Amino acid sequence: MNLKLLFRIYAGVQTVFVLGGVFSPQAMVESFGMTYSTELSTMMQFAMLGQVFVIIITLQLPNWLGDNLPKAGMTYAGISVLPVLLNVYHIVTDVLPLTSAFYIENTLWVAFAALFYMYSKKS
């Protein structure tokens, strides 16, 4: 695997999250122990749009940066840690219950952070 492929895989995983949010928002929300509502649905649409922006940028970065892609890789390593920090904060402050979705999602984010870091250092 190389860094360019890692960016594509990251965009693919983000696409799966977006598809889940678009086609099954209630199940996605409930897996995190929250109650689905019309208001939350509206906010999710904006959040999904934000993720689509990230997907497009992520797919374009290898084309834009070429040999300088490791610089963006280190940034993505840091970006990948941010959801973990927010998730832990939500658990510690009892905003969200500790569910299996918490472990699955955070494992994925930590794996991406580690891979972006390793492949950026390797290049």
HELIX and SHEET records of a PDB file:
HELIX    1   1 LEU A    3  PHE A   23  1                                  21    
HELIX    2   2 PRO A   25  SER A   31  1                                   7    
HELIX    3   3 THR A   38  LEU A   65  1                                  28    
HELIX    4   4 GLY A   66  ASN A   68  5                                   3    
HELIX    5   5 LEU A   69  VAL A   92  1                                  24    
HELIX    6   6 SER A  100  LYS A  122  1                                  23    
END                                                                             
